[in-house]
Amino acid sequence: MSFMKVPVIRIGNSRGIRLSKTILERYNIRDTVEMILEKGHIIIKSSPVKRSGWEEAFRDINARNDDQLLIDDVFEDENPDDWK
């Protein structure tokens, strides 16, 4: 674990901290972060990228031929013309 002092600066009517490019890149911080307030500590975590890894997972599922429908997309008593 590293320790570093960072100045609190004025940002408009608020105050904040600046994170260096090195820290942003090292911790993969993009547009948003998760902030956890816990017993006198503030923990800042990079937000996970939504749907990260889904493309590869879908490819793997398809390669295993495991992407079949679980239920029919049209039921026997359903009339597709009713949806027009």
Residue frames as a rotation matrix with the C-alpha (Angstrom) as fourth column:
MET 1
0.584 0.812 0.000 0.00
0.812 -0.584 0.000 0.00
0.000 0.000 -1.000 0.00
SER 2
-0.463 -0.730 0.503 1.29
0.731 -0.635 -0.248 3.43
0.501 0.253 0.828 -0.90
PHE 3
0.335 0.492 -0.804 0.83
0.811 -0.585 -0.021 6.70
-0.481 -0.645 -0.594 0.96
MET 4
-0.596 -0.513 0.618 0.87
0.742 -0.646 0.179 10.11
0.307 0.565 0.766 -0.64
LYS 5
-0.256 0.480 -0.839 -0.26
0.467 -0.699 -0.542 13.59
-0.847 -0.530 -0.045 0.38
VAL 6
-0.474 0.225 0.852 -2.44
0.824 -0.227 0.518 15.34
0.310 0.948 -0.078 -2.18
PRO 7
-0.962 0.122 -0.245 -3.56
0.002 -0.893 -0.450 18.98
-0.274 -0.433 0.859 -1.84
VAL 8
-0.046 0.989 0.142 -7.26
0.903 0.102 -0.417 19.78
-0.426 0.109 -0.898 -1.73
ILE 9
-0.938 -0.344 0.049 -7.90
0.318 -0.791 0.522 22.47
-0.141 0.505 0.851 -4.35
ARG 10
-0.243 0.863 -0.444 -10.75
-0.219 -0.494 -0.841 24.81
-0.945 -0.107 0.309 -5.17
ILE 11
-0.907 0.135 0.400 -12.90
0.422 0.320 0.849 23.69
-0.013 0.938 -0.347 -8.13
GLY 12
-0.239 0.829 0.506 -15.62
0.205 -0.466 0.861 26.29
0.949 0.309 -0.059 -8.66
ASN 13
0.216 0.408 0.887 -17.66
-0.787 -0.465 0.405 26.46
0.578 -0.785 0.221 -5.44
SER 14
0.988 0.131 -0.079 -16.43
-0.075 0.864 0.498 23.03
0.134 -0.487 0.863 -4.40
ARG 15
0.137 -0.976 0.171 -13.12
-0.949 -0.079 0.304 21.52
-0.283 -0.204 -0.937 -3.42
GLY 16
0.981 0.190 -0.049 -11.45
-0.195 0.918 -0.344 18.44
-0.020 0.347 0.938 -4.81
ILE 17
0.163 -0.954 0.252 -8.27
-0.197 0.219 0.956 16.59
-0.967 -0.206 -0.152 -5.51
ARG 18
0.496 -0.127 -0.859 -6.38
-0.867 -0.033 -0.496 16.11
0.035 0.991 -0.127 -8.77
LEU 19
0.586 -0.339 0.736 -5.17
0.072 0.926 0.370 12.69
-0.807 -0.164 0.567 -9.84
SER 20
-0.238 -0.781 -0.578 -2.10
-0.643 -0.319 0.696 12.51
-0.728 0.537 -0.426 -12.04
LYS 21
0.339 0.283 -0.898 -2.18
-0.920 0.298 -0.253 10.94
0.196 0.912 0.361 -15.48
THR 22
-0.625 -0.674 -0.394 0.04
-0.541 0.738 -0.404 8.16
0.563 -0.040 -0.826 -14.13
ILE 23
-0.819 0.385 0.424 -2.45
-0.257 0.414 -0.873 7.27
-0.512 -0.825 -0.240 -11.40
LEU 24
0.160 0.930 -0.332 -5.41
-0.795 -0.078 -0.601 7.49
-0.585 0.360 0.727 -13.81
GLU 25
0.162 -0.169 -0.972 -3.69
-0.840 0.493 -0.226 5.09
0.518 0.853 -0.062 -16.21
ARG 26
-0.816 -0.575 -0.061 -2.35
-0.449 0.696 -0.560 2.73
0.364 -0.430 -0.826 -13.55
TYR 27
-0.786 0.560 0.263 -5.78
-0.008 0.416 -0.909 2.27
-0.618 -0.717 -0.322 -11.95
ASN 28
-0.801 0.435 0.411 -7.73
0.554 0.280 0.784 2.43
0.226 0.856 -0.465 -15.21
ILE 29
-0.242 0.699 -0.672 -9.80
0.522 -0.490 -0.698 5.44
-0.818 -0.520 -0.247 -14.11
ARG 30
-0.604 0.143 0.784 -11.94
0.752 -0.224 0.620 6.86
0.264 0.964 0.028 -16.91
ASP 31
-0.385 0.550 0.741 -15.11
0.026 -0.796 0.604 8.95
0.922 0.252 0.292 -16.56
THR 32
0.538 0.627 0.563 -16.43
-0.596 -0.188 0.780 7.79
0.595 -0.756 0.273 -13.18
VAL 33
-0.700 -0.683 -0.210 -15.15
-0.277 0.530 -0.801 6.23
0.658 -0.503 -0.560 -9.99
GLU 34
0.434 0.728 -0.532 -16.75
0.372 0.393 0.841 4.37
0.821 -0.562 -0.100 -7.12
MET 35
-0.437 -0.523 0.731 -16.36
-0.454 -0.574 -0.682 6.17
0.776 -0.630 0.013 -3.80
ILE 36
0.263 0.436 -0.861 -16.71
0.518 0.689 0.507 4.17
0.814 -0.579 -0.045 -0.59
LEU 37
-0.051 -0.189 0.981 -17.05
-0.675 -0.717 -0.174 6.03
0.736 -0.671 -0.091 2.72
GLU 38
0.555 0.160 -0.817 -15.94
0.248 0.905 0.346 3.73
0.794 -0.394 0.462 5.51
LYS 39
0.748 -0.194 -0.634 -15.00
0.661 0.135 0.738 4.44
-0.057 -0.972 0.230 9.14
GLY 40
0.611 -0.483 -0.627 -13.16
-0.043 -0.812 0.582 7.71
-0.790 -0.329 -0.517 8.59
HIS 41
-0.564 -0.802 0.198 -11.70
0.139 0.145 0.980 6.64
-0.814 0.580 0.029 5.24
ILE 42
0.530 0.613 -0.586 -12.59
-0.583 -0.238 -0.777 7.45
-0.615 0.754 0.232 1.66
ILE 43
-0.339 -0.572 0.747 -11.81
0.219 0.725 0.653 4.68
-0.915 0.385 -0.121 -0.82
ILE 44
0.295 0.358 -0.886 -11.78
-0.768 -0.463 -0.443 5.58
-0.568 0.811 0.138 -4.52
LYS 45
-0.286 -0.305 0.908 -12.01
0.225 0.900 0.373 2.69
-0.931 0.311 -0.190 -6.99
SER 46
-0.857 0.042 -0.513 -12.19
-0.501 -0.299 0.812 2.67
-0.119 0.953 0.277 -10.74
SER 47
0.158 0.968 0.193 -15.66
-0.700 0.248 -0.670 1.81
-0.697 -0.029 0.717 -11.99
PRO 48
-0.434 -0.291 0.852 -15.82
0.284 0.854 0.437 -1.45
-0.855 0.432 -0.288 -13.88
VAL 49
-0.802 0.160 -0.575 -16.46
-0.584 -0.411 0.700 -1.09
-0.125 0.897 0.423 -17.59
LYS 50
0.087 0.930 0.358 -20.05
-0.627 0.330 -0.705 -2.12
-0.774 -0.164 0.612 -18.21
ARG 51
0.918 0.397 0.024 -20.41
-0.269 0.664 -0.698 -5.31
-0.292 0.634 0.716 -20.20
SER 52
0.063 -0.972 -0.227 -16.65
-0.997 -0.073 0.035 -5.80
-0.051 0.224 -0.973 -20.15
GLY 53
-0.783 -0.501 0.368 -15.82
-0.481 0.863 0.151 -9.25
-0.393 -0.059 -0.918 -21.48
TRP 54
0.155 0.939 0.308 -19.31
-0.354 0.343 -0.870 -9.93
-0.922 0.026 0.385 -22.81
GLU 55
0.480 0.032 -0.877 -18.19
-0.877 -0.016 -0.481 -10.13
-0.029 0.999 0.021 -26.44
GLU 56
-0.554 -0.770 -0.317 -15.64
-0.743 0.629 -0.227 -12.83
0.374 0.110 -0.921 -25.66
ALA 57
-0.678 0.371 0.635 -18.13
-0.325 0.623 -0.712 -14.70
-0.659 -0.689 -0.301 -23.46
PHE 58
0.432 0.879 -0.202 -20.74
-0.559 0.085 -0.825 -14.68
-0.707 0.469 0.529 -26.24
ARG 59
0.156 -0.466 -0.871 -18.14
-0.928 0.233 -0.291 -16.00
0.339 0.853 -0.396 -28.70
ASP 60
-0.840 -0.503 0.203 -17.25
-0.541 0.751 -0.379 -18.83
0.038 -0.428 -0.903 -26.30
ILE 61
-0.254 0.842 0.476 -20.91
-0.333 0.386 -0.860 -19.71
-0.908 -0.377 0.183 -25.79
ASN 62
0.588 0.467 -0.661 -21.45
-0.747 0.000 -0.665 -19.78
-0.310 0.884 0.349 -29.55
ALA 63
-0.255 -0.777 -0.576 -18.34
-0.879 0.434 -0.197 -21.92
0.403 0.456 -0.793 -30.11
ARG 64
-0.916 -0.034 0.400 -19.75
-0.267 0.797 -0.542 -24.48
-0.301 -0.603 -0.739 -27.64
ASN 65
-0.642 0.756 -0.130 -23.09
-0.005 0.165 0.986 -24.32
0.767 0.633 -0.102 -29.50
ASP 66
-0.556 0.383 -0.738 -24.62
0.831 0.256 -0.493 -23.37
0.000 -0.887 -0.461 -26.17
ASP 67
-0.905 0.217 -0.365 -26.57
-0.165 -0.972 -0.168 -20.37
-0.391 -0.092 0.916 -27.45
GLN 68
-0.683 0.730 0.018 -29.84
0.443 0.395 0.804 -22.10
0.580 0.558 -0.594 -28.22
LEU 69
-0.320 0.672 0.668 -33.14
-0.623 -0.680 0.385 -20.53
0.713 -0.293 0.636 -27.16
LEU 70
-0.987 0.016 0.160 -34.44
-0.126 0.549 -0.826 -21.75
-0.101 -0.835 -0.540 -23.81
ILE 71
-0.126 0.983 0.134 -38.02
0.322 0.168 -0.932 -21.04
-0.938 -0.074 -0.338 -24.86
ASP 72
-0.157 0.135 0.978 -39.53
0.988 0.036 0.153 -20.60
-0.014 0.990 -0.139 -28.28
ASP 73
-0.930 -0.205 -0.306 -39.56
0.208 -0.978 0.022 -17.03
-0.304 -0.043 0.952 -29.49
VAL 74
-0.472 0.870 -0.145 -43.12
-0.788 -0.342 0.512 -17.54
0.395 0.356 0.847 -30.79
PHE 75
-0.685 0.310 0.660 -45.63
-0.351 0.653 -0.671 -19.55
-0.639 -0.691 -0.338 -28.78
GLU 76
-0.843 0.359 0.399 -48.04
0.527 0.698 0.485 -21.97
-0.104 0.620 -0.778 -30.43
ASP 77
0.109 0.992 -0.066 -51.11
0.975 -0.119 -0.185 -19.89
-0.192 -0.044 -0.980 -29.53
GLU 78
-0.085 -0.219 -0.972 -49.47
0.183 -0.962 0.201 -16.57
-0.979 -0.161 0.122 -30.42
ASN 79
0.590 0.290 0.754 -50.36
0.796 -0.050 -0.604 -14.75
-0.137 0.956 -0.260 -33.61
PRO 80
-0.442 -0.875 -0.200 -47.45
0.808 -0.485 0.336 -12.56
-0.390 -0.013 0.921 -34.81
ASP 81
-0.401 0.361 0.842 -49.95
0.586 -0.605 0.539 -10.37
0.704 0.710 0.031 -36.70
ASP 82
0.635 0.665 -0.393 -51.36
0.710 -0.304 0.635 -9.22
0.303 -0.682 -0.665 -33.34
TRP 83
0.130 -0.705 -0.697 -48.09
0.757 -0.383 0.529 -7.32
-0.640 -0.597 0.484 -32.77
LYS 84
-0.555 -0.355 0.752 -48.42
0.805 -0.458 0.377 -5.13
0.211 0.815 0.540 -35.84
